[in-house]
């Protein structure tokens, strides 16, 4: 089955360092609290480009008439914004705030689940670009969404998906008890600091134990999401099949989202490199079957990505083939001599078997 999104938007993914005045944003840019930093349709000026750089954003979607694509959000911005607002309110007074707000948090996870269940053609595009700020909050929402998407391919019942979603959303709740100076330290943590940060798993579990309505299985996601298949994780050293399947899911998506997110102390890496890491560490740190189910839901080359082809031509990813992620639809915009094409042509790499993607590139 081919998973395709087509629409009236024309966009290409561009690194912020390559932006020029006059370019027009093709998608909203959000603060981590879900308020808009810069809106779709904004014509970039030097002050706006500086703002993007100062906010730690590495790439944005820019309007480009050479390609006609649409990148859908997995979950509506309205649902994510309400989830972020409720979570922000709840964590201001742990555990009392979480006790009071947990019914609403559970309701928001249910809404996230419902939106995902309505979408038959789910693929993670990494299209939501946000400024650095409350990383833990945005990360928690991403991990919730990605965990549910992964579990949807593993034949769980809706009740179990909700349980997983709650545990995934709250998996890092213990970081509230860790000093921000350590969580956002730009340099390598020393041994003592690392032990303090590791303690967020136990602290999170203790917090969730005080909240009625959260299952023990969901609580143990907070406790065990840094455990690894080889027993070299923390805090208990549990390994192999003794690790619950929910924990295996969250541990995979937790690492993926961390690697593909900009942090104060490092830039994000491209999704295909993060996937390569997960695959290389499956059967070692991560469960092989869990990684397999997750990988099939991620676009290795997201829509709007510039690529160089083995033919020498330059193109932009126009459609994603979920079954064969390295063989997407490509709109060619430059010929093998580097000349812009007056009439762009399309390749279906599932049919053009002699042509393959060499690497991702910037095309502006």
C-alpha positions in Angstrom: 0.0 0.0 0.0 1.3 3.5 -0.8 0.8 6.3 1.8 0.5 9.7 0.1 -0.3 13.2 1.0 -1.1 15.7 -1.7 -2.4 19.2 -1.4 -2.2 22.8 -2.5 0.9 23.7 -0.4 4.3 24.2 -2.0 7.1 23.7 0.5 10.7 22.6 0.9 12.7 22.0 4.1 15.5 24.5 4.4 18.2 24.9 7.0 18.0 28.2 8.9 21.6 29.1 8.0 20.5 29.0 4.3 17.5 31.3 4.7 17.4 34.5 2.8 15.2 37.6 3.1 12.1 37.4 1.0 11.5 33.7 1.5 8.0 32.9 2.8 7.3 30.4 5.6 5.1 27.5 4.5 4.2 26.2 8.0 3.8 27.9 11.4 6.7 27.9 13.8 5.7 27.3 17.4 7.1 28.0 20.8 7.1 24.9 23.0 4.0 26.2 24.8 2.3 25.9 21.4 1.9 29.6 20.8 3.0 30.8 17.4 6.5 32.2 17.0 6.2 33.0 13.3 3.1 32.3 11.3 2.7 30.5 7.9 2.9 33.1 5.1 5.4 35.3 6.9 7.9 36.9 4.5 11.2 36.6 6.2 13.3 39.6 7.1 16.7 39.6 8.7 15.1 40.2 12.2 12.9 37.1 11.7 15.9 34.9 10.6 17.8 36.1 13.6 14.9 35.2 15.8 14.8 31.7 14.4 18.5 31.3 15.0 18.3 32.6 18.5 15.5 30.2 19.3 17.7 27.3 18.4 15.7 26.2 15.3 17.8 24.5 12.7 15.4 24.2 9.7 12.0 25.4 8.5 9.5 24.8 5.7 9.7 27.5 3.0 7.2 28.0 0.1 8.5 26.7 -3.2 6.5 26.8 -6.4 8.6 24.0 -7.9 6.9 21.3 -5.7 3.3 20.7 -4.7 3.0 18.8 -1.5 1.3 18.9 1.9 2.7 17.8 5.2 -0.1 16.8 7.5 0.1 17.0 11.3 -0.3 13.7 13.1 -2.4 15.3 15.8 -4.1 18.7 15.6 -2.3 21.7 17.0 -5.4 22.4 19.1 -5.2 19.1 20.9 -1.5 19.4 21.4 -1.9 22.9 22.7 -4.5 21.9 25.3 -2.4 18.9 26.3 0.6 21.2 26.8 -1.5 23.7 28.8 -2.9 21.1 31.1 0.5 19.4 31.6 2.2 22.8 32.4 -0.5 23.5 35.0 -0.3 20.1 36.5 3.5 20.0 37.0 3.6 23.4 38.8 2.7 21.7 42.1 3.7 18.1 42.1 2.0 15.8 43.1 -1.1 17.8 44.1 -1.4 19.5 40.7 -1.1 16.2 38.9 -3.7 14.6 41.1 -6.2 17.4 40.3 -5.5 17.5 36.6 -5.0 13.8 35.9 -8.6 13.3 34.6 -8.0 16.0 32.1 -4.6 14.6 31.1 -6.2 11.2 30.6 -8.9 12.8 28.5 -6.3 14.5 26.3 -4.5 11.2 25.7 -7.8 9.8 24.7 -8.3 12.6 22.2 -4.8 12.1 20.8 -5.6 8.4 20.4 -8.9 9.1 18.7 -7.2 11.4 16.1 -4.6 8.8 15.4 -7.2 6.0 15.0 -9.1 8.2 12.4 -5.9 8.4 10.3 -5.4 5.2 8.3 -2.2 6.5 6.7 0.1 7.5 9.5 3.7 8.3 9.1 6.0 10.4 11.2 7.2 13.4 9.2 8.9 15.4 11.9 7.2 18.4 10.5 6.4 20.3 13.8 9.2 22.8 14.2 9.5 24.4 17.6 11.8 26.7 19.4 14.0 25.4 22.2 12.4 26.0 25.6 10.5 23.5 27.7 12.1 20.5 26.0 10.7 18.0 28.5 7.1 19.0 27.8 7.3 18.9 24.0 9.3 15.7 24.2 6.7 14.0 26.4 3.9 14.8 23.9 6.0 13.5 21.0 6.8 10.3 22.9 3.1 9.8 23.7 2.1 10.2 20.0 5.0 8.1 18.6 4.4 5.4 21.2 0.7 5.1 20.3 1.6 5.0 16.5 4.1 2.2 17.1 1.6 0.2 19.2 -1.1 0.6 16.6 0.9 -1.8 14.4 1.2 -4.3 17.2 -2.5 -5.2 17.6 -3.2 -3.7 21.0 -6.7 -3.0 22.1 -7.9 0.6 22.6 -7.8 0.3 26.4 -4.2 -0.8 26.2 -3.3 2.0 23.8 -4.8 4.6 26.3 -2.8 3.0 29.1 0.4 3.2 27.1 -0.3 6.8 26.0 -0.7 7.9 29.6 2.5 6.2 30.7 4.4 7.7 27.7 3.1 11.2 28.3 4.2 11.0 31.9 7.4 9.0 31.4 9.7 11.9 32.2 7.6 13.5 35.0 10.5 12.8 37.5 12.6 15.4 35.7 10.5 18.1 37.4 12.5 17.2 40.5 15.9 17.5 38.8 17.6 21.0 38.6 17.3 22.6 35.2 21.0 23.5 35.5 21.7 19.8 35.1 19.0 19.0 32.5 20.2 21.9 30.3 23.9 21.8 31.0 25.8 22.5 27.8 28.8 20.4 28.8 29.2 16.8 29.6 27.8 15.8 33.0 30.3 14.5 35.6 29.6 11.2 37.3 27.9 12.8 40.3 25.6 14.9 38.1 24.8 12.0 35.9 23.6 10.0 39.0 21.3 12.9 40.0 19.8 13.0 36.5 19.3 9.2 36.4 17.3 9.5 39.6 14.4 11.1 37.6 13.2 7.5 36.8 12.7 6.6 40.5 11.3 10.1 41.3 8.8 9.9 38.5 7.6 6.5 39.6 7.2 7.7 43.2 5.2 10.7 42.0 2.9 8.5 39.9 2.3 6.1 42.7 0.4 8.9 44.5 -2.0 9.4 41.6 -5.2 7.4 41.6 -6.3 6.1 38.2 -2.8 5.5 36.8 -2.1 1.8 36.3 1.0 0.1 37.7 2.0 -0.8 34.1 1.9 2.9 33.1 3.8 3.9 36.2 6.5 1.5 35.4 7.1 3.2 32.1 8.4 6.2 34.1 10.6 3.9 36.2 12.0 1.6 33.5 12.2 3.6 30.2 16.0 3.8 30.4 16.4 0.0 30.8 18.1 -1.8 28.0 17.8 -5.3 26.5 21.4 -6.1 27.4 20.9 -5.2 31.1 23.1 -2.1 31.0 20.3 0.4 31.5 19.0 1.9 34.8 17.7 2.0 37.5 17.2 -1.7 38.1 19.3 -3.5 35.4 16.3 -5.6 34.2 16.9 -7.0 30.7 15.6 -9.0 27.8 12.1 -10.4 28.0 11.7 -9.2 31.6 11.2 -5.7 30.2 7.6 -5.0 29.6 6.5 -4.4 26.0 5.2 -0.9 26.8 8.6 0.0 28.3 10.3 -1.3 25.1 8.2 0.9 23.0 8.8 4.0 25.0 12.5 3.4 25.3 12.8 3.3 21.5 10.7 6.4 20.7 12.3 8.3 23.7 15.7 7.9 22.1 14.5 8.7 18.6 12.8 11.9 19.6 15.8 13.0 21.7 18.2 12.4 18.8 16.0 14.3 16.3 15.3 17.3 18.6 17.5 20.4 18.9 19.0 20.7 22.4 20.9 23.5 24.0 24.0 21.4 24.1 23.8 19.8 20.6 22.0 20.0 17.3 19.5 17.4 16.2 20.5 14.7 13.8 18.6 13.7 10.7 15.8 11.1 11.0 17.6 8.5 8.8 20.7 8.7 11.0 18.6 8.2 14.2 16.9 5.3 12.6 20.2 3.8 11.6 21.3 4.1 15.2 18.2 2.3 16.5 18.5 -0.4 14.0 22.2 -0.9 14.8 21.4 -1.2 18.5 18.4 -3.5 18.1 19.0 -6.8 19.8 21.6 -5.0 22.0 20.0 -2.1 23.7 16.6 -2.1 22.0 14.1 -4.9 21.2 14.4 -5.9 17.6 10.6 -6.3 16.9 9.8 -3.0 18.6 12.4 -1.2 16.5 11.0 -2.8 13.4 7.4 -1.7 14.1 8.6 1.8 14.9 10.8 2.2 11.8 8.0 1.4 9.4 6.2 4.5 10.7 8.9 7.0 10.1 9.7 8.9 6.9 13.4 8.4 6.3 13.3 11.2 3.8 10.5 13.6 4.9 8.3 15.3 2.4 10.0 18.5 1.2 13.5 17.2 1.7 16.1 18.0 -1.0 18.0 15.0 -2.4 20.7 14.3 -4.9 20.1 11.3 -7.2 22.4 8.7 -8.7 21.4 10.1 -12.1 23.2 13.4 -11.1 19.8 15.2 -10.9 18.5 17.2 -7.9 15.0 16.7 -6.6 12.6 17.2 -3.7 10.7 14.4 -2.0 7.1 14.7 -3.1 5.4 11.6 -1.7 6.4 8.9 0.8 6.2 5.2 0.1 5.6 3.7 3.6 6.3 0.2 2.5 9.7 1.1 0.8 10.8 4.3 2.6 14.1 4.6 0.6 12.1 4.7 -2.7 9.8 7.8 -2.5 8.3 9.9 -5.2 10.7 12.7 -6.3 10.1 15.9 -8.2 13.3 16.7 -10.2 14.1 20.4 -10.2 17.7 20.4 -11.6 19.2 18.3 -14.4 22.5 16.4 -14.1 24.3 19.6 -15.2 22.9 21.6 -12.3 20.5 23.6 -14.5 17.0 24.4 -13.2 14.3 22.7 -15.1 11.7 24.8 -16.7 9.3 21.9 -16.5 10.0 19.7 -13.5 9.6 16.0 -13.9 8.6 13.3 -11.4 10.2 10.0 -10.6 8.5 7.1 -8.9 11.6 5.4 -7.5 9.6 2.1 -7.2 9.5 2.1 -11.0 12.8 3.9 -11.8 14.9 1.1 -10.3 18.2 2.3 -11.8 17.9 5.6 -9.9 18.4 5.9 -6.1 18.9 8.6 -3.5 22.6 9.5 -2.9 22.1 11.8 0.0 20.0 14.6 1.5 21.0 18.1 0.4 20.1 21.7 0.7 18.6 23.0 -2.5 18.3 26.8 -2.0 
